[in-house]
Protein backbone atom coordinates (compact mmCIF):
# COMPACT_ATOMS: atom_id res chain seq x y z
CA UNK A 1 0.00 0.00 0.00
CA UNK A 2 2.88 2.39 0.80
CA UNK A 3 4.43 1.69 -2.61
CA UNK A 4 1.18 2.49 -4.38
CA UNK A 5 0.80 5.77 -2.46
CA UNK A 6 4.43 6.65 -3.20
CA UNK A 7 3.94 5.93 -6.93
CA UNK A 8 0.74 7.99 -7.06
CA UNK A 9 2.41 10.90 -5.26
CA UNK A 10 5.43 10.76 -7.58
CA UNK A 11 3.15 10.63 -10.62
CA UNK A 12 1.20 13.65 -9.33
CA UNK A 13 4.38 15.67 -8.72
CA UNK A 14 5.80 14.73 -12.12
CA UNK A 15 2.57 15.74 -13.86
CA UNK A 16 2.46 19.07 -12.00
CA UNK A 17 6.09 19.77 -12.92
CA UNK A 18 5.65 19.24 -16.66
CA UNK A 19 2.37 21.14 -16.74
CA UNK A 20 4.13 24.45 -16.05
CA UNK A 21 4.31 26.81 -19.03
CA UNK A 22 8.01 27.55 -19.51
CA UNK A 23 7.66 28.99 -23.00
CA UNK A 24 8.53 32.63 -23.42
CA UNK A 25 6.47 34.72 -25.76
CA UNK A 26 8.72 35.74 -28.62
CA UNK A 27 8.75 39.44 -29.41
CA UNK A 28 8.23 39.93 -33.14
CA UNK A 29 8.68 43.05 -35.25
CA UNK A 30 5.49 44.05 -37.06
CA UNK A 31 6.14 46.45 -39.96
CA UNK A 32 2.54 47.69 -39.76
CA UNK A 33 2.94 49.01 -36.19
CA UNK A 34 4.81 52.21 -35.31
CA UNK A 35 8.33 51.91 -33.89
CA UNK A 36 9.30 54.19 -31.01
CA UNK A 37 12.85 55.09 -30.00
CA UNK A 38 12.95 55.22 -26.20
CA UNK A 39 15.33 55.32 -23.27
CA UNK A 40 15.37 51.93 -21.50
CA UNK A 41 16.81 51.10 -18.10
CA UNK A 42 16.00 49.76 -14.63
CA UNK A 43 13.06 51.81 -13.44
CA UNK A 44 13.87 51.56 -9.74
CA UNK A 45 17.65 52.06 -10.02
CA UNK A 46 17.96 54.69 -12.74
CA UNK A 47 14.53 56.34 -13.15
CA UNK A 48 13.90 56.28 -9.36
CA UNK A 49 10.41 54.81 -9.85
CA UNK A 50 8.57 53.24 -6.92
CA UNK A 51 9.22 49.51 -6.70
CA UNK A 52 10.74 46.79 -4.56
CA UNK A 53 12.67 44.98 -7.30
CA UNK A 54 14.72 45.87 -10.34
CA UNK A 55 12.30 46.11 -13.27
CA UNK A 56 12.74 47.19 -16.88
CA UNK A 57 11.27 50.60 -17.66
CA UNK A 58 11.18 52.97 -20.61
CA UNK A 59 10.70 56.70 -21.02
CA UNK A 60 7.87 57.05 -23.55
CA UNK A 61 6.35 60.41 -24.49
CA UNK A 62 8.08 62.07 -21.54
CA UNK A 63 6.73 59.62 -18.95
CA UNK A 64 8.34 56.56 -17.33
CA UNK A 65 6.59 53.20 -17.64
CA UNK A 66 7.44 49.76 -16.32
CA UNK A 67 7.53 47.25 -19.19
CA UNK A 68 5.49 44.05 -19.57
CA UNK A 69 6.47 41.49 -22.21
CA UNK A 70 10.23 41.45 -21.62
CA UNK A 71 12.49 41.91 -18.62
CA UNK A 72 15.88 43.18 -17.55
CA UNK A 73 17.72 39.88 -17.71
CA UNK A 74 16.30 39.04 -21.14
CA UNK A 75 18.86 41.52 -22.50
CA UNK A 76 21.98 40.61 -20.51
CA UNK A 77 22.98 40.85 -16.87
CA UNK A 78 21.14 43.85 -15.43
CA UNK A 79 23.75 44.35 -12.70
CA UNK A 80 26.76 44.21 -15.03
CA UNK A 81 28.87 47.34 -15.46
CA UNK A 82 26.92 48.23 -18.62
CA UNK A 83 23.66 46.56 -17.52
CA UNK A 84 20.30 48.26 -17.16
CA UNK A 85 20.80 48.91 -13.43
CA UNK A 86 23.92 50.96 -14.20
CA UNK A 87 23.21 52.52 -17.59
CA UNK A 88 20.41 54.04 -19.62
CA UNK A 89 20.26 52.60 -23.13
CA UNK A 90 18.37 53.44 -26.30
CA UNK A 91 15.91 50.91 -27.68
CA UNK A 92 13.42 50.50 -30.49
CA UNK A 93 10.07 49.27 -29.24
CA UNK A 94 6.60 48.51 -30.46
CA UNK A 95 3.65 48.27 -28.15
CA UNK A 96 1.18 50.38 -26.24
CA UNK A 97 0.44 51.85 -22.85
CA UNK A 98 -2.00 49.69 -20.88
CA UNK A 99 -2.97 51.32 -17.60
CA UNK A 100 0.25 52.55 -16.03
CA UNK A 101 2.50 50.03 -17.84
CA UNK A 102 3.90 49.65 -21.36
CA UNK A 103 2.99 46.34 -23.01
CA UNK A 104 5.83 45.68 -25.44
CA UNK A 105 5.40 43.50 -28.53
CA UNK A 106 8.89 44.19 -29.91
CA UNK A 107 12.06 45.32 -28.13
CA UNK A 108 15.54 45.85 -29.67
CA UNK A 109 18.49 47.61 -28.09
CA UNK A 110 20.22 50.20 -30.29
CA UNK A 111 23.99 49.84 -30.29
Secondary structure as GFF3:
##gff-version 3
##sequence-region A 1 111
A	DSSP	alpha_helix	2	18	.	.	.	ID=ss1
A	DSSP	beta_strand	36	42	.	.	.	ID=ss2
A	DSSP	beta_strand	56	60	.	.	.	ID=ss3
A	DSSP	beta_strand	63	68	.	.	.	ID=ss4
A	DSSP	three_ten_helix	72	75	.	.	.	ID=ss5
A	DSSP	beta_strand	89	98	.	.	.	ID=ss6
A	DSSP	beta_strand	101	109	.	.	.	ID=ss7
###
